[in-house]
Amino acid sequence: MSYSLSSDVIETSEKIAFPSVSVVVPIYNEVESLSHLIEAIATTLAKNELDYEIICVDDGSQDGSTEMLRQLARDRTDLKAVILRRNYGQTPAMAAGFQYARGRVIATLDGDLQNDPGDIPLLLSKLDEGYDLVSGWRKQRQDDALTRLLPSKMANWLIGQVTGVKLHDYGCSLKVYRAELIADMNLYGELHRFLPALAYIEGARIAELPVRHYARRYGQSKYGLGRTFRVLMDLLTIYFMKKFLTKPMHGFGLFGLISMLLGTVLGVYLTFLKLGLGQSIGNRPLLILAVLLFLCGIQLFSFGLLAELMMRTYHESQKRPIYRVREIIE
């Protein structure tokens, strides 16, 4: 005996399997905010008649957030709790949320109630204009000017100059992405703040909208000046990926050739002094510099060649093309 499903049942099952929006929220010691945040997200999306899921990733909380999240996930059908084994950091927590998200669009925001879930529909509307990523801009930030605002402004300017993606607020966690864009990106280190830059490397169209921002109501901030060094190192990584991801030989090889050329010129000059003019060159610092430049040039050139081979192996083993197709028209 065979059965057939009506079109309404099929449509309902597809919505359950693939909701329109997945909201990913990294959680770390936010027990006071948790229930208020989830209720605010659910109320906003339901009011806008969106089928959705909420994915909260507990990143090794120690204040009772884990237990509360487990209980809420048992009581709610729209909430999925992803509990990590320990505190890995915001980037791994977001990567875990992306892994379990099933929505066609993925929204992210912080778990401290400083972002307003009511702004998610606004970003979604902008996304429908043909963008792949829409980032929030906390135009009126409610943070301490010395410890948060000034470093943030400096970081946003520097990131914009290095990456070429000019956003006012890289650090705003309130963003919406098309799911296929997220599928093309892998997160490591502290790269969550550079998602617009990574998306730009993938050829994404990016927009930015002002969003509301509130002062923290509960708990303590997890951010501090100690992150500055890690951010700078990741920024250098992003710059290299943007310039030389598929052509590392163009970077290392160029510097290697310049170094070898300078070493060779100095070597010829010293040889002329020795053989042509009969001068002693054994105690000259210039001799050491010439040898050092030549050897460094060889090393840089060799490193570029190895990086080129590794990159080709990476793309071929992962079956990752070095291009991205936006659409196919037949």
GUBA-961240 format. One line per field, with one value per residue (C-alpha): residue number from 1; residue in three letters; x, y, z. Coordinates in pm, 1 decimal. Layout:
BEGIN
nr: c(NUM, ...)
rest: c(ALA, ...)
px: c(X, ...)
py: c(Y, ...)
pz: c(Z, ...)
This chain:
BEGIN
nr: c(1, 2, 3, 4, 5, 6, 7, 8, 9, 10, 11, 12, 13, 14, 15, 16, 17, 18, 19, 20, 21, 22, 23, 24, 25, 26, 27, 28, 29, 30, 31, 32, 33, 34, 35, 36, 37, 38, 39, 40, 41, 42, 43, 44, 45, 46, 47, 48, 49, 50, 51, 52, 53, 54, 55, 56, 57, 58, 59, 60, 61, 62, 63, 64, 65, 66, 67, 68, 69, 70, 71, 72, 73, 74, 75, 76, 77, 78, 79, 80, 81, 82, 83, 84, 85, 86, 87, 88, 89, 90, 91, 92, 93, 94, 95, 96, 97, 98, 99, 100, 101, 102, 103, 104, 105, 106, 107, 108, 109, 110, 111, 112, 113, 114, 115, 116, 117, 118, 119, 120, 121, 122, 123, 124, 125, 126, 127, 128, 129, 130, 131, 132, 133, 134, 135, 136, 137, 138, 139, 140, 141, 142, 143, 144, 145, 146, 147, 148, 149, 150, 151, 152, 153, 154, 155, 156, 157, 158, 159, 160, 161, 162, 163, 164, 165, 166, 167, 168, 169, 170, 171, 172, 173, 174, 175, 176, 177, 178, 179, 180, 181, 182, 183, 184, 185, 186, 187, 188, 189, 190, 191, 192, 193, 194, 195, 196, 197, 198, 199, 200, 201, 202, 203, 204, 205, 206, 207, 208, 209, 210, 211, 212, 213, 214, 215, 216, 217, 218, 219, 220, 221, 222, 223, 224, 225, 226, 227, 228, 229, 230, 231, 232, 233, 234, 235, 236, 237, 238, 239, 240, 241, 242, 243, 244, 245, 246, 247, 248, 249, 250, 251, 252, 253, 254, 255, 256, 257, 258, 259, 260, 261, 262, 263, 264, 265, 266, 267, 268, 269, 270, 271, 272, 273, 274, 275, 276, 277, 278, 279, 280, 281, 282, 283, 284, 285, 286, 287, 288, 289, 290, 291, 292, 293, 294, 295, 296, 297, 298, 299, 300, 301, 302, 303, 304, 305, 306, 307, 308, 309, 310, 311, 312, 313, 314, 315, 316, 317, 318, 319, 320, 321, 322, 323, 324, 325, 326, 327, 328, 329, 330)
rest: c(MET, SER, TYR, SER, LEU, SER, SER, ASP, VAL, ILE, GLU, THR, SER, GLU, LYS, ILE, ALA, PHE, PRO, SER, VAL, SER, VAL, VAL, VAL, PRO, ILE, TYR, ASN, GLU, VAL, GLU, SER, LEU, SER, HIS, LEU, ILE, GLU, ALA, ILE, ALA, THR, THR, LEU, ALA, LYS, ASN, GLU, LEU, ASP, TYR, GLU, ILE, ILE, CYS, VAL, ASP, ASP, GLY, SER, GLN, ASP, GLY, SER, THR, GLU, MET, LEU, ARG, GLN, LEU, ALA, ARG, ASP, ARG, THR, ASP, LEU, LYS, ALA, VAL, ILE, LEU, ARG, ARG, ASN, TYR, GLY, GLN, THR, PRO, ALA, MET, ALA, ALA, GLY, PHE, GLN, TYR, ALA, ARG, GLY, ARG, VAL, ILE, ALA, THR, LEU, ASP, GLY, ASP, LEU, GLN, ASN, ASP, PRO, GLY, ASP, ILE, PRO, LEU, LEU, LEU, SER, LYS, LEU, ASP, GLU, GLY, TYR, ASP, LEU, VAL, SER, GLY, TRP, ARG, LYS, GLN, ARG, GLN, ASP, ASP, ALA, LEU, THR, ARG, LEU, LEU, PRO, SER, LYS, MET, ALA, ASN, TRP, LEU, ILE, GLY, GLN, VAL, THR, GLY, VAL, LYS, LEU, HIS, ASP, TYR, GLY, CYS, SER, LEU, LYS, VAL, TYR, ARG, ALA, GLU, LEU, ILE, ALA, ASP, MET, ASN, LEU, TYR, GLY, GLU, LEU, HIS, ARG, PHE, LEU, PRO, ALA, LEU, ALA, TYR, ILE, GLU, GLY, ALA, ARG, ILE, ALA, GLU, LEU, PRO, VAL, ARG, HIS, TYR, ALA, ARG, ARG, TYR, GLY, GLN, SER, LYS, TYR, GLY, LEU, GLY, ARG, THR, PHE, ARG, VAL, LEU, MET, ASP, LEU, LEU, THR, ILE, TYR, PHE, MET, LYS, LYS, PHE, LEU, THR, LYS, PRO, MET, HIS, GLY, PHE, GLY, LEU, PHE, GLY, LEU, ILE, SER, MET, LEU, LEU, GLY, THR, VAL, LEU, GLY, VAL, TYR, LEU, THR, PHE, LEU, LYS, LEU, GLY, LEU, GLY, GLN, SER, ILE, GLY, ASN, ARG, PRO, LEU, LEU, ILE, LEU, ALA, VAL, LEU, LEU, PHE, LEU, CYS, GLY, ILE, GLN, LEU, PHE, SER, PHE, GLY, LEU, LEU, ALA, GLU, LEU, MET, MET, ARG, THR, TYR, HIS, GLU, SER, GLN, LYS, ARG, PRO, ILE, TYR, ARG, VAL, ARG, GLU, ILE, ILE, GLU)
px: c(0.0, 135.3, 57.9, 96.1, 144.5, -67.3, 107.9, 28.8, 200.6, 502.6, 527.5, 501.7, 771.6, 1002.5, 955.1, 1042.0, 1350.8, 1459.5, 1327.7, 1353.9, 1579.8, 1824.7, 1927.4, 2268.7, 2356.2, 2688.9, 2634.4, 2898.3, 2786.1, 2461.5, 2217.3, 2024.3, 1982.1, 1908.7, 1532.1, 1463.6, 1672.9, 1511.5, 1163.3, 1246.6, 1382.2, 1080.7, 829.8, 990.6, 1015.7, 668.8, 518.4, 679.0, 536.5, 877.5, 940.0, 1257.3, 1482.0, 1700.2, 2038.7, 2210.8, 2568.9, 2686.2, 3059.4, 3153.0, 2945.0, 2996.6, 2716.2, 2418.8, 2359.0, 2414.3, 2145.3, 1897.9, 1964.1, 1901.8, 1571.2, 1458.5, 1548.3, 1332.4, 1037.1, 1054.3, 1017.6, 1190.7, 1515.0, 1815.9, 2089.5, 2444.2, 2659.7, 3035.5, 3272.3, 3461.2, 3515.8, 3663.4, 3589.2, 3333.7, 3462.0, 3437.6, 3098.1, 2967.9, 3117.8, 2929.4, 2607.0, 2658.0, 2720.5, 2380.9, 2181.2, 1932.1, 1786.6, 1812.0, 1926.6, 2139.9, 2122.7, 2370.6, 2365.9, 2524.1, 2361.9, 2392.8, 2075.6, 2280.7, 2165.1, 1793.8, 1630.1, 1369.0, 1625.9, 1654.2, 1354.5, 1509.2, 1832.6, 1638.3, 1452.7, 1784.0, 1915.6, 1620.1, 1746.3, 2012.8, 2282.3, 2459.0, 2547.2, 2397.3, 2590.7, 2454.6, 2603.7, 2574.6, 2552.3, 2464.4, 2676.0, 2604.8, 2954.9, 3235.9, 3408.4, 3763.6, 3776.5, 3536.2, 3445.4, 3790.4, 3964.6, 3666.5, 3681.8, 4054.7, 4009.8, 3726.2, 3935.7, 4239.5, 4037.9, 3870.0, 4204.9, 4362.1, 4067.8, 3911.5, 3565.3, 3456.0, 3215.0, 3151.9, 3122.4, 3303.4, 3248.5, 2868.7, 2752.4, 2408.1, 2438.4, 2240.2, 2393.7, 2274.5, 2336.4, 2531.3, 2776.9, 2843.5, 2897.0, 3194.5, 3375.6, 3578.3, 3638.7, 3955.8, 4121.8, 3923.7, 3796.3, 3428.4, 3481.4, 3625.4, 3331.2, 3251.0, 3612.0, 3600.8, 3269.2, 3423.9, 3701.8, 3426.8, 3272.0, 2977.7, 2769.9, 2770.1, 2551.8, 2536.6, 2241.0, 2220.7, 2076.1, 1983.0, 2224.1, 2161.3, 2376.5, 2450.5, 2182.3, 2327.9, 2670.1, 3004.8, 3157.2, 3376.0, 3575.9, 3892.3, 4212.4, 4380.6, 4216.6, 4403.0, 4708.3, 4497.5, 4292.3, 4606.9, 4742.6, 4414.3, 4406.7, 4743.4, 4598.4, 4299.3, 4526.8, 4736.9, 4423.2, 4281.6, 4599.7, 4765.5, 4516.5, 4541.8, 4877.6, 5119.0, 5416.1, 5331.5, 5395.2, 5681.9, 5844.1, 5849.0, 6019.0, 6255.7, 6362.1, 6415.1, 6623.8, 6834.8, 6882.1, 7005.2, 7236.0, 7374.2, 7434.9, 7618.2, 7816.2, 7926.9, 8025.7, 8230.7, 8392.6, 8498.8, 8650.1, 8837.3, 8960.4, 8960.7, 9090.7, 9261.6, 9075.9, 9004.3, 8632.9, 8649.6, 8574.1, 8305.3, 7945.5, 7833.8, 7962.3, 7745.0, 7446.7, 7502.2, 7518.1, 7214.5, 7004.3, 7092.6, 7014.3, 6690.1, 6590.1, 6639.1, 6438.8, 6151.3, 6138.7, 6141.9, 5874.4, 5655.7, 5695.5, 5599.3, 5301.1, 5189.8, 5200.6, 5015.3, 4743.4, 4692.2, 4672.9, 4423.1, 4187.4, 4207.9, 4166.5, 3874.6, 3731.1, 3713.4, 3720.2, 3920.3, 3611.5, 3250.0, 2946.4, 2668.4, 2401.6, 2348.2, 2091.0, 1952.7)
py: c(0.0, 342.0, 683.7, 1029.6, 1350.4, 1653.6, 1968.5, 2139.6, 1861.8, 1871.1, 2248.5, 2224.3, 1955.1, 2163.9, 2461.5, 2248.6, 2106.5, 2437.7, 2738.9, 3081.2, 3215.3, 3057.0, 3286.7, 3191.1, 3323.5, 3244.1, 3227.0, 3264.2, 3337.2, 3514.5, 3339.8, 3658.7, 3759.2, 3420.6, 3382.9, 3749.8, 3725.6, 3408.3, 3542.4, 3869.8, 3685.1, 3452.7, 3736.4, 3948.5, 3673.4, 3532.9, 3882.6, 3914.5, 3574.4, 3416.0, 3046.6, 3033.0, 2844.5, 2975.0, 2811.3, 2902.5, 2779.5, 2755.5, 2820.5, 2660.8, 2885.0, 2851.4, 3067.9, 2836.7, 2934.7, 2575.5, 2433.4, 2707.7, 2657.9, 2283.8, 2347.2, 2607.4, 2375.8, 2100.6, 2335.9, 2516.4, 2372.1, 2669.8, 2644.6, 2423.6, 2421.1, 2336.0, 2276.7, 2291.3, 2092.2, 2398.9, 2766.4, 2783.9, 3147.1, 3336.8, 3230.5, 2852.3, 2906.4, 3086.4, 2819.5, 2552.8, 2749.6, 2781.2, 2407.4, 2323.2, 2602.1, 2488.4, 2822.0, 2977.5, 3292.4, 3303.6, 3589.0, 3638.9, 3855.4, 3867.5, 3709.5, 4011.7, 4199.6, 4488.5, 4403.9, 4443.0, 4136.0, 4377.0, 4493.7, 4149.6, 4203.5, 4535.1, 4358.9, 4081.8, 4337.3, 4487.6, 4139.8, 4090.4, 4382.8, 4151.4, 4153.1, 3847.9, 3998.5, 4289.0, 4413.9, 4617.1, 4953.3, 5053.8, 5420.9, 5526.8, 5289.0, 5263.1, 5162.8, 5323.2, 5577.8, 5510.8, 5132.3, 5038.8, 5321.5, 5465.7, 5126.6, 5016.8, 5323.1, 5276.2, 4906.1, 4970.5, 5224.2, 4994.6, 4690.5, 4894.1, 5018.0, 4671.6, 4470.2, 4726.6, 4666.7, 5002.4, 4939.7, 5167.5, 4882.4, 4553.7, 4450.0, 4449.9, 4089.1, 4167.1, 4052.1, 3847.1, 3617.4, 3399.8, 3038.2, 2958.0, 3234.6, 3087.7, 2744.8, 2883.5, 3022.7, 2850.1, 3025.2, 3006.7, 3219.4, 3541.4, 3563.2, 3612.6, 3990.0, 3967.6, 3784.3, 4077.1, 4071.7, 3694.7, 3734.1, 4002.9, 3758.9, 3517.3, 3787.3, 3875.3, 4191.8, 4367.2, 4637.2, 4808.9, 4949.9, 5145.1, 4935.7, 5000.3, 4938.1, 4922.3, 4935.4, 4600.3, 4512.6, 4197.3, 4043.9, 4176.7, 4246.0, 3969.1, 4211.9, 4394.9, 4547.0, 4204.9, 4106.2, 4374.3, 4159.0, 3864.9, 4094.5, 4238.8, 3891.6, 3784.7, 4108.0, 4017.3, 3675.5, 3835.0, 4068.7, 3778.2, 3578.2, 3874.7, 3942.3, 3602.6, 3326.3, 3152.3, 3299.4, 3296.5, 3282.1, 3636.2, 3758.6, 3548.7, 3511.6, 3887.8, 3962.6, 3671.5, 3795.8, 4149.7, 4017.5, 3797.6, 4085.7, 4319.1, 4048.5, 3986.1, 4358.0, 4395.2, 4078.6, 4212.5, 4542.4, 4368.1, 4142.6, 4450.6, 4601.4, 4279.7, 4182.3, 4515.2, 4748.6, 4496.8, 4611.1, 4385.8, 4300.1, 4030.5, 4269.1, 4470.5, 4449.0, 4489.6, 4139.5, 3990.2, 4189.9, 4068.6, 3702.9, 3746.6, 3910.3, 3641.1, 3354.3, 3518.8, 3564.9, 3195.8, 3104.2, 3339.1, 3214.4, 2851.5, 2927.5, 3082.8, 2774.2, 2546.2, 2768.3, 2753.2, 2372.1, 2359.7, 2594.3, 2388.6, 2072.0, 2241.5, 2349.1, 2016.9, 1798.3, 2008.6, 2027.3, 2404.3, 2603.2, 2922.8, 3107.2, 3154.8, 3147.6, 3385.9, 3243.1, 3036.8, 3151.9, 2900.0)
pz: c(0.0, -92.8, 47.4, -102.1, 89.4, 11.5, -106.7, 226.6, 422.6, 190.8, 223.7, 604.2, 623.2, 405.0, 636.4, 936.8, 765.2, 614.1, 804.6, 649.4, 923.5, 1165.0, 1450.3, 1591.8, 1938.4, 2113.0, 2489.5, 2759.2, 3116.7, 3025.3, 3259.5, 3345.3, 2982.2, 2826.7, 2870.1, 2786.2, 2470.2, 2338.2, 2404.0, 2226.5, 1921.1, 1903.0, 1945.8, 1673.6, 1412.6, 1484.8, 1457.4, 1113.5, 1010.9, 958.2, 1011.3, 1215.3, 1451.9, 1733.7, 1788.2, 2113.4, 2145.1, 2504.5, 2504.2, 2836.4, 3063.7, 3438.3, 3578.0, 3520.1, 3156.9, 3044.0, 3271.7, 3183.3, 2813.1, 2844.3, 3017.2, 2765.1, 2475.1, 2628.9, 2668.1, 2332.6, 1983.5, 1820.0, 2020.4, 1965.7, 2230.4, 2125.2, 2432.6, 2379.3, 2601.0, 2724.3, 2652.6, 2301.7, 2217.8, 2014.1, 1672.7, 1736.7, 1902.0, 1594.3, 1367.3, 1565.9, 1529.9, 1154.9, 1133.5, 1286.3, 1121.3, 857.8, 755.0, 411.2, 587.8, 903.2, 1153.5, 1436.8, 1747.3, 2091.3, 2394.1, 2625.7, 2513.7, 2377.3, 2024.4, 1953.4, 1791.8, 1659.7, 1402.4, 1239.9, 1003.3, 894.7, 796.1, 624.3, 412.4, 304.6, 221.8, -13.6, -222.6, -364.8, -98.5, 42.7, 381.8, 574.7, 876.2, 1164.5, 1255.6, 1620.5, 1531.4, 1887.2, 2097.3, 2467.7, 2577.4, 2769.1, 2543.9, 2662.6, 2684.8, 2403.6, 2165.7, 2089.4, 2033.2, 1823.1, 1597.7, 1546.6, 1472.0, 1224.7, 1036.2, 1025.5, 915.5, 644.0, 511.2, 508.2, 373.9, 141.6, 295.3, 435.0, 724.2, 1019.1, 1267.9, 1212.1, 1573.2, 1562.1, 1596.1, 1454.7, 1093.3, 842.8, 580.7, 300.4, 398.7, 81.4, 167.0, 512.1, 356.4, 161.4, 467.1, 738.0, 1069.8, 1279.4, 1546.1, 1605.4, 1248.7, 1340.4, 1342.3, 990.5, 835.5, 603.1, 479.5, 430.1, 248.1, 28.0, -67.2, -174.1, -396.0, -170.6, -200.4, 136.7, 288.6, 627.3, 821.2, 1149.0, 1432.6, 1791.8, 2074.1, 2447.7, 2756.9, 2917.8, 3173.8, 3326.2, 3382.2, 3269.9, 2930.9, 2785.7, 2573.1, 2667.2, 2536.8, 2561.8, 2233.6, 2040.0, 1964.9, 1845.9, 1625.0, 1465.2, 1390.1, 1233.7, 1034.5, 881.5, 796.0, 624.6, 429.0, 303.5, 214.1, 24.2, -171.9, -215.9, -125.3, -462.1, -566.9, -269.2, -506.5, -618.8, -264.7, -133.6, -474.9, -534.6, -203.7, -259.8, -600.7, -467.8, -180.4, -409.1, -653.3, -378.7, -244.4, -593.6, -659.2, -327.3, -404.2, -742.8, -582.5, -313.5, -573.1, -769.2, -452.3, -381.5, -726.8, -904.9, -635.6, -408.5, -99.2, 195.6, 235.9, 504.9, 789.9, 613.4, 747.2, 385.5, 311.6, 583.8, 455.2, 98.5, 205.5, 432.8, 160.1, -91.5, 147.4, 264.2, -98.1, -168.5, 141.6, 56.2, -302.0, -185.1, 75.4, -192.7, -409.9, -118.9, -32.8, -395.6, -390.1, -57.2, -183.8, -495.6, -284.5, -51.3, -328.2, -509.7, -199.2, -73.3, -424.6, -372.3, -696.4, -708.2, -832.4, -716.9, -947.8, -844.9, -1074.4, -1387.4, -1641.1, -1888.0)
